[in-house]
Amino acid sequence: MKTVSKFQTNETSVSLNKPLRRNGFFQNLVRYRTLLLMCLPAIVFFIAFSYAPMPGIYVAFVKYNYSKGIFGSKFVGWDNFKFLFTSGKLWMLTRNTVLYNFAFILTENFVAIFMAILINEIRNHWFKKISQTVMFLPYFISAVLVGLLVYNIFNYDYGFLNSLLTKMGLEKWAPYSETKCWPWLIVLINLWQKTGYNSIVYFAAIMGIDSSICEAAEIDGANGFQRIRYIILPSLKPTVVILLLFAMGGIVKGNFGLFYNIVGKNSLLYPVTDIIETYVYRATMNDFNFSTASAVGLYQSVVGFVLVMVCNFVVKHIEPDYSLF
């Protein structure tokens, strides 16, 4: 026994003193070549559309000249940012953009989780597929058609809603001259269009849950609500946190197509529906001022970056495993 223990002790000391051998960069490339090939389209996409255009930020600091190009144009410093900061509407535009996006994020994720759980509980295979298809269809409808549908429903003279109210002997409603209802209407319209698409991510996450856990819970007497509360919802927590962190990066960037096609040029609704994109479009559409638009885009990107970093810092201190980095 003494000899064996001495041998084990010596072997352990030798193994501890021996440096660990790590695979090199090229060895990892060969070892994980299949995974890298699968990721290659995404890598090329981000390099081409996210990293390569970064030098274009310089447009925000020049008076862009079409004949001289970006780097040949006159450098004007922060003059392009004065357009937004001295307009007197920066607070209103930022407030509307952030609050709308915040409402979109909360409602989209909550309803998407709810619908994904409901679809998962459907036992009929064909009905489940039909439900997913019907929910996903509105996502493919363009913002122009969505605006047309909304206009034909809420139009004062011949809209569907007012025609129905007239037949019921009620007074007509003029939503395009009222401001209070539009925040609710825009959130509901966005929810109708995005719920099916967003629920796919959560439905895929539910499908990734080990079925043996749910089966064991059923054997122990857990009903459907208990399985959802104690198994499904906790399993969705990492997905929810990651998606919320990603969404925070674009919270200052509004959905131009949705707002412009629904509200149009109705100035009565601007106080509650005007966002940064629609205001910049109206202000720069006549002279096609790329420099001003780039300055506004840089402002949105910087604010979004700061929000992502702050949220990730908070998440990292609460749940380190769920942070982005």
C-alpha positions as CSV (number, residue, x, y, z in Angstrom):
1,M,0.0,0.0,0.0
2,K,2.8,2.4,0.8
3,T,4.5,1.7,-2.5
4,V,1.3,2.3,-4.4
5,S,0.5,5.5,-2.6
6,K,4.0,6.8,-3.2
7,F,3.8,6.0,-6.9
8,Q,0.4,7.7,-7.1
9,T,1.8,10.8,-5.3
10,N,4.8,11.0,-7.6
11,E,2.6,10.5,-10.7
12,T,0.3,13.2,-9.5
13,S,3.1,15.7,-8.9
14,V,4.5,14.9,-12.4
15,S,1.2,15.4,-14.0
16,L,0.7,18.7,-12.2
17,N,4.1,20.0,-13.2
18,K,3.6,19.0,-16.9
19,P,2.2,21.9,-19.0
20,L,-1.2,21.4,-20.6
21,R,-1.1,21.1,-24.3
22,R,-3.6,23.2,-26.2
23,N,-4.6,23.0,-29.8
24,G,-3.4,25.8,-32.0
25,F,-5.5,28.1,-34.2
26,F,-5.1,26.1,-37.4
27,Q,-5.6,22.8,-35.5
28,N,-8.9,24.1,-34.3
29,L,-9.8,25.2,-37.8
30,V,-9.3,21.7,-39.0
31,R,-11.0,20.1,-36.0
32,Y,-14.1,22.3,-36.2
33,R,-14.2,22.7,-39.9
34,T,-17.8,21.5,-40.2
35,L,-19.1,24.0,-37.7
36,L,-17.1,26.8,-39.3
37,L,-18.6,26.0,-42.7
38,M,-22.0,26.2,-41.2
39,C,-21.2,29.6,-39.7
40,L,-19.5,30.9,-42.8
41,P,-22.6,32.5,-44.4
42,A,-23.4,34.4,-41.2
43,I,-19.7,35.5,-40.9
44,V,-19.7,36.8,-44.5
45,F,-23.0,38.5,-44.0
46,F,-21.8,40.5,-40.9
47,I,-18.5,41.3,-42.5
48,A,-20.1,42.6,-45.6
49,F,-23.0,44.5,-44.1
50,S,-21.8,45.4,-40.6
51,Y,-18.1,45.8,-40.5
52,A,-17.2,46.8,-44.1
53,P,-19.5,49.8,-44.1
54,M,-18.1,51.2,-40.8
55,P,-15.8,53.7,-42.6
56,G,-19.0,55.3,-43.9
57,I,-19.5,56.8,-40.4
58,Y,-17.2,59.6,-41.7
59,V,-20.2,60.8,-43.8
60,A,-21.8,62.2,-40.7
61,F,-18.9,64.7,-40.3
62,V,-18.6,66.0,-43.8
63,K,-20.7,68.1,-46.2
64,Y,-21.2,65.3,-48.7
65,N,-20.4,66.1,-52.3
66,Y,-21.4,63.7,-55.0
67,S,-18.6,64.4,-57.3
68,K,-15.8,64.3,-54.7
69,G,-17.0,61.2,-52.8
70,I,-17.0,60.6,-49.0
71,F,-13.4,61.2,-48.2
72,G,-13.0,64.1,-50.7
73,S,-15.9,66.1,-49.2
74,K,-15.4,69.1,-46.9
75,F,-15.1,68.2,-43.2
76,V,-17.6,70.1,-41.1
77,G,-17.3,68.4,-37.8
78,W,-20.4,68.4,-35.7
79,D,-22.4,70.7,-37.9
80,N,-24.6,67.9,-39.2
81,F,-25.7,67.0,-35.7
82,K,-27.1,70.5,-35.1
83,F,-30.0,69.6,-37.4
84,L,-31.4,67.3,-34.8
85,F,-30.1,68.8,-31.6
86,T,-31.3,72.4,-32.4
87,S,-34.6,71.4,-33.9
88,G,-36.4,71.5,-30.5
89,K,-38.0,68.1,-31.2
90,L,-35.1,65.8,-30.1
91,W,-36.8,65.0,-26.8
92,M,-40.2,64.4,-28.3
93,L,-38.8,62.2,-31.1
94,T,-36.5,60.2,-28.8
95,R,-39.3,59.7,-26.3
96,N,-41.8,58.5,-28.9
97,T,-39.2,56.2,-30.5
98,V,-38.0,54.7,-27.2
99,L,-41.5,54.3,-25.7
100,Y,-42.9,52.7,-28.8
101,N,-40.0,50.2,-29.1
102,F,-40.2,49.5,-25.4
103,A,-44.0,48.7,-25.8
104,F,-43.2,46.6,-28.9
105,I,-40.5,44.6,-27.0
106,L,-42.7,43.9,-24.0
107,T,-45.9,43.0,-25.9
108,E,-44.1,41.0,-28.6
109,N,-42.2,38.8,-26.3
110,F,-45.0,38.3,-23.8
111,V,-47.6,37.4,-26.5
112,A,-45.0,35.3,-28.4
113,I,-44.2,33.2,-25.3
114,F,-47.9,32.8,-24.6
115,M,-48.7,31.7,-28.1
116,A,-45.7,29.4,-28.3
117,I,-46.8,27.6,-25.1
118,L,-50.4,27.3,-26.4
119,I,-49.2,25.9,-29.7
120,N,-47.0,23.4,-27.9
121,E,-50.0,22.2,-25.9
122,I,-52.0,21.4,-29.0
123,R,-52.0,17.7,-29.5
124,N,-53.6,17.6,-33.0
125,H,-50.6,17.7,-35.5
126,W,-52.5,19.2,-38.4
127,F,-54.2,21.9,-36.4
128,K,-50.9,22.9,-34.9
129,K,-49.3,23.3,-38.4
130,I,-52.3,25.3,-39.6
131,S,-52.2,27.6,-36.5
132,Q,-48.5,28.3,-37.0
133,T,-49.0,29.1,-40.7
134,V,-52.0,31.4,-40.1
135,M,-50.1,33.3,-37.3
136,F,-47.0,33.6,-39.5
137,L,-48.7,35.0,-42.6
138,P,-49.1,38.6,-41.4
139,Y,-45.3,38.9,-41.2
140,F,-45.1,38.7,-45.0
141,I,-47.6,41.5,-45.5
142,S,-45.7,44.7,-46.5
143,A,-46.1,47.9,-44.5
144,V,-47.8,49.5,-47.5
145,L,-50.6,46.9,-47.5
146,V,-50.9,47.2,-43.7
147,G,-51.3,51.0,-44.0
148,L,-54.0,50.4,-46.7
149,L,-55.9,47.9,-44.5
150,V,-55.8,50.3,-41.5
151,Y,-57.0,53.2,-43.7
152,N,-59.9,51.2,-45.1
153,I,-60.9,50.1,-41.6
154,F,-60.7,53.5,-39.8
155,N,-61.5,55.9,-42.7
156,Y,-64.2,58.4,-41.5
157,D,-66.3,58.5,-44.7
158,Y,-66.4,54.9,-46.0
159,G,-64.3,52.8,-43.6
160,F,-65.4,49.4,-42.4
161,L,-65.7,50.5,-38.7
162,N,-67.8,53.6,-39.4
163,S,-70.0,51.7,-41.8
164,L,-70.7,49.2,-39.1
165,L,-71.3,51.9,-36.5
166,T,-73.7,53.6,-38.9
167,K,-75.7,50.5,-39.5
168,M,-75.9,50.0,-35.7
169,G,-77.3,53.5,-35.3
170,L,-74.2,54.9,-33.6
171,E,-72.1,58.0,-34.3
172,K,-69.1,57.8,-36.5
173,W,-65.6,57.8,-35.1
174,A,-62.9,60.0,-36.5
175,P,-59.6,58.4,-35.3
176,Y,-57.4,60.3,-37.8
177,S,-58.3,63.5,-35.9
178,E,-57.6,62.1,-32.4
179,T,-54.2,61.4,-30.9
180,K,-55.0,59.4,-27.7
181,C,-56.0,56.2,-29.5
182,W,-53.0,55.9,-31.9
183,P,-50.4,54.6,-29.5
184,W,-52.7,51.7,-28.6
185,L,-53.6,51.1,-32.3
186,I,-50.0,51.1,-33.5
187,V,-48.9,48.7,-30.7
188,L,-51.8,46.4,-31.6
189,I,-51.1,46.5,-35.3
190,N,-47.4,45.8,-34.7
191,L,-48.4,42.9,-32.4
192,W,-50.7,41.4,-35.0
193,Q,-47.9,41.5,-37.6
194,K,-45.0,40.3,-35.5
195,T,-46.5,37.7,-33.1
196,G,-46.3,34.7,-35.4
197,Y,-42.6,35.4,-36.4
198,N,-41.5,36.0,-32.8
199,S,-43.3,32.9,-31.5
200,I,-41.1,30.6,-33.7
201,V,-38.0,31.3,-31.6
202,Y,-39.7,30.5,-28.4
203,F,-41.4,27.5,-29.9
204,A,-38.0,26.2,-31.0
205,A,-36.7,26.7,-27.5
206,I,-39.6,24.7,-26.1
207,M,-38.9,21.9,-28.5
208,G,-35.3,21.8,-27.2
209,I,-36.5,21.0,-23.6
210,D,-35.8,17.4,-22.7
211,S,-39.1,15.6,-23.0
212,S,-38.1,13.2,-20.2
213,I,-38.4,16.1,-17.7
214,C,-42.0,16.8,-18.7
215,E,-42.8,13.0,-18.7
216,A,-41.4,12.6,-15.2
217,A,-43.4,15.6,-14.0
218,E,-46.6,14.0,-15.4
219,I,-45.8,10.8,-13.7
220,D,-45.4,12.7,-10.4
221,G,-48.9,14.2,-10.9
222,A,-48.1,17.6,-12.3
223,N,-50.8,19.1,-14.4
224,G,-50.4,21.3,-17.5
225,F,-50.2,24.6,-15.6
226,Q,-47.6,23.2,-13.3
227,R,-45.4,21.9,-16.1
228,I,-45.6,25.4,-17.8
229,R,-44.8,27.2,-14.6
230,Y,-42.0,25.0,-13.2
231,I,-40.4,23.5,-16.4
232,I,-41.2,25.5,-19.6
233,L,-41.0,29.1,-18.3
234,P,-37.7,28.6,-16.4
235,S,-36.3,26.9,-19.5
236,L,-37.2,29.9,-21.6
237,K,-35.4,32.4,-19.3
238,P,-32.1,32.4,-21.2
239,T,-33.8,32.9,-24.5
240,V,-35.8,35.7,-23.2
241,V,-32.8,37.5,-21.7
242,I,-30.7,37.2,-24.9
243,L,-33.5,38.4,-27.1
244,L,-34.2,41.4,-24.8
245,L,-30.5,42.3,-24.9
246,F,-30.4,42.2,-28.7
247,A,-33.6,44.3,-28.8
248,M,-32.2,47.0,-26.6
249,G,-29.6,47.8,-29.3
250,G,-32.3,48.9,-31.7
251,I,-34.6,50.6,-29.2
252,V,-33.7,54.1,-30.6
253,K,-34.4,52.9,-34.2
254,G,-38.1,53.0,-35.2
255,N,-40.0,51.0,-37.7
256,F,-40.2,53.6,-40.5
257,G,-42.4,51.5,-42.8
258,L,-45.0,50.9,-40.1
259,F,-45.3,54.5,-38.9
260,Y,-45.0,56.2,-42.3
261,N,-47.6,54.1,-44.0
262,I,-50.1,54.2,-41.2
263,V,-49.9,57.8,-40.2
264,G,-48.6,59.3,-43.5
265,K,-48.5,63.1,-43.6
266,N,-51.3,63.7,-41.0
267,S,-49.6,66.4,-38.9
268,L,-52.4,66.2,-36.2
269,L,-50.9,62.9,-35.1
270,Y,-47.2,63.9,-35.1
271,P,-47.1,64.7,-31.4
272,V,-47.8,61.0,-30.5
273,T,-46.7,59.1,-33.6
274,D,-43.7,61.0,-35.0
275,I,-40.4,59.1,-34.5
276,I,-36.8,59.9,-35.5
277,E,-36.9,58.1,-38.8
278,T,-40.2,59.8,-40.1
279,Y,-39.0,63.3,-39.0
280,V,-35.6,62.9,-40.7
281,Y,-37.3,61.6,-43.8
282,R,-39.6,64.6,-44.1
283,A,-36.8,67.0,-43.3
284,T,-34.2,65.6,-45.8
285,M,-36.4,64.1,-48.6
286,N,-36.1,67.3,-50.8
287,D,-32.3,67.7,-50.9
288,F,-31.3,64.1,-50.2
289,N,-28.9,65.1,-47.4
290,F,-26.9,62.0,-46.7
291,S,-24.7,63.7,-44.2
292,T,-27.6,64.7,-41.9
293,A,-29.2,61.3,-42.2
294,S,-25.9,59.7,-41.3
295,A,-25.4,61.9,-38.3
296,V,-28.9,60.9,-37.0
297,G,-28.1,57.2,-37.6
298,L,-24.8,57.6,-35.7
299,Y,-26.7,59.2,-32.8
300,Q,-29.1,56.2,-32.7
301,S,-26.3,53.7,-32.9
302,V,-24.3,55.3,-30.1
303,V,-27.3,55.4,-27.8
304,G,-28.2,51.8,-28.7
305,F,-24.7,50.7,-28.0
306,V,-24.7,52.4,-24.6
307,L,-28.0,50.8,-23.7
308,V,-26.8,47.3,-24.7
309,M,-23.6,47.7,-22.6
310,V,-25.6,48.9,-19.5
311,C,-28.2,46.1,-19.8
312,N,-25.5,43.5,-20.3
313,F,-23.6,44.9,-17.2
314,V,-26.8,44.6,-15.1
315,V,-27.5,41.0,-16.4
316,K,-23.9,40.0,-15.8
317,H,-24.1,40.9,-12.2
318,I,-27.5,39.3,-11.7
319,E,-27.2,36.2,-13.9
320,P,-23.7,35.9,-15.3
321,D,-24.6,32.8,-17.4
322,Y,-27.2,34.8,-19.4
323,S,-25.0,37.8,-20.4
324,L,-23.7,38.4,-23.9
325,F,-20.1,38.6,-22.8
